[in-house]
Amino acid sequence: MRRLRFVLGDQLDRDLSSLRGLDPATDVVFMAEVGAEASYVPHHPQKVVFILSAMRHFAAELAAEGITVDYVRLDDPANTGSFGAELLRAVERLRPEAVLVTEPGEWRVLEILQDARETLPVPLTVLDDDRFICSRAEFATWAEGRKSYRMEFFYREMRRKTGLLMEGDAPVGGQWNFDAENRKPLPRDARLPDRLRFSPDRITGEVMDLVRRVFPDRWGSLDGFGWAVTRSDALRALEDFATSALPGFGDHQDAMKAGEPFLFHGLISPYLNAGLLNPREVCLRAEREWREGRAPLNAVEGFVRQVLGWREYVRGIYWLRMPDYARTNALEASRPLPAFYWSGETEMNCLRQCVGDTMAHAYAHHIQRLMVLGNFALIAGLAPAEVEAWFLAVYADAYEWVELPNVHGMVLFADGGVLGSKPYAASGAYIDRMSDYCSGCRFDPAVKSGEKACPFNPLYWDFLIRNEARLAGNPRMAMPYRTLSRMSPERRAEIARDSERILSAL
C-alpha cells in the first residue's frame, strides 16, 4: 500500500510514530512550510528560521536514506499557505491510498487535521505521539477523580515509572525534590560557562534570507542566530550543557544577570519541542553526570524535574482541559499589553533587560519569563489572551501546548488554580535579591511609595487588594494577606494612588 506520511514542523524525529514501518519503495514523506503557521502570531524571526531550517535539514537526512520526500517550501508560488490545502494538493499530486500523521501538539492543528479528514479522498489516520514519556491517556487516568492536579505528585509517578534518580522504590538522596537548594543568587565573581552556539550553514543562510524577505517587519533580531538545526548538533548542545553548565544549574537556576541571558541553563528546550531531542535521553544524560560524580544531586534533580515533571505535566493539563481552558480568566484581568513588551522602552531595567534578551535571542530563561515579564503581567492585570499571544510569538521553544498552561496557569493564575497552587506575584525585593538588575535602574526596590519606588512594590500590594475576595482564602497566600490586614486605610490609599499613576502611564 502506498502511504503518504505527513510530518509536521515540530515532529523532526526519525522514530516518529508516523515514520515507523516506512517502505521507501512505495511510501512518501510529505512536509510543508505554510504561511499560516508562520503568521498566526508574529513569530520571532529566529523561531521561524530555526523551525524551517530544521525541517529542511530533516528532509535532507530522510532523502539521504533513500526515502522520497515531497517538500513544499514557503516561497513556492503554488503554496496555498495552509496545512489543509497543502495536504489535499499532496494527495491529489501523489495519489496515495492512505495518509498517516502523528497527533499534533496543538489543539488548533488537530482541528485543521480533523477538517482535512472530511475533504480528503483517502483515509487519514492520526497516530499517538509517543515521544512523550506520559501519554495523553495515561495523564487523564492519573488525573481522574483528583480534586487538584499537583505537579509534585505527578512527578513522583514519573520517577517511579522511569526509574530516573531512583534507588529501588526510593528517590536517591532520600527526598523527591531539592528545590529549596536551588534558589541562590549569583555571586558577583561567579565564573559563567562559555555556551556552545552554532554558525548558520548554507541551508540556514538560505532560510534567513527567505525570512528577511517574506517577513521584513518581524519583531526580533536575526543577528547572532546560534541555534542547532540538526539532531547531531542538538546532541552536541546537550553534551555541552551536561558537561559545562549542569553542575552550576541547581544552585543558580533562579538567578538573573544583566547581559548574561544563558547563565547555567540548558538551552535545549527548542530541540526538545521540535523533536531533535527526546526527553528520556535528555534526563538520562543528566542523571549520568550525577551517578559519575560530576554534577551535584540538587542540580540534576532540578533539571530532571523540569523535563520529566513539569514539561510532561503541562502537556497533560493542556490536553485534559482544552479547548475551554484557554478561555478562563479567573482574576478578570483585562488591561491591554503595554507597548514596552515589544519595544523594550521602559525605565524599569529588569523588564528592559528581559525584553532585550528576548529580542536578541528568541530566548529568556524561566525566571525571567515567570518572575519579571510574567510577574508584571500578573500584578498589572494584563489580559491573558494578549500576554499569551506575546509569549507564543517571541520564544523559539514556544508551542501552544507548552506555552499556554505555563502562561495561563502558572504566570497569570487565569485558570484559578488548576495548574498552580498560588499566583507567583512578587515585589521588587525578589528581583533585587535574585539579580543585579536593580543596580542599573532609576527605581529603588527599597522604596515603597512615590516616584522613586520600584513599580513592582505598589503594584504587588494593589494586586493583593484587587483580588482579596478571590485569594485571601488561599493557604499559600496567608502571610501576605496577614500583612495586608495590618495596613492602615491611609497606606492602602497611597498604594492605590501609586498604582493608578503607574498603570495609567502604560
Secondary structure, DSSP 8 states (H G I E B T S, - for coil): --EEEE--TT---TT-GGGTT--TTT-EEEEE--HHHHHSS---HHHHHHHHHHHHHHHHHHHHTT-EEEEE-TT-TT--SSHHHHHHHHHHHH--SEEEEE--SSHHHHHHHHHHHHH-SS-EEEE--TTSSS-HHHHHHHHTT-S---HHHHHHHHHHHH-TTEETTEEGGG-S--GGGS-----TT------------HHHHHHHHHHHHH-TT-SS--TT-----SHHHHHHHHHHIIIIIHHHHHHHTT---TT-S-TT----HHHHHHTSS-HHHHHHHHHHHHHTTSS-HHHHHHHHIIIIIIIHHHHHHHHHHTTGGGG--TT---B---THHHH---S-HHHHHHHHHHHHHS---HHIIIIIIIHHHHHTTB-HHHHHHHHHHH-TT--HHHHHIIIIIIIT-TTSSSS-SS-----HHHHHHH-SGGGG-SSBTT--SSTTB-THHHHHHHHHHHTHHHHTT-GGGHHHHHHHHT--HHHHHHHHHHHHHHHHH-
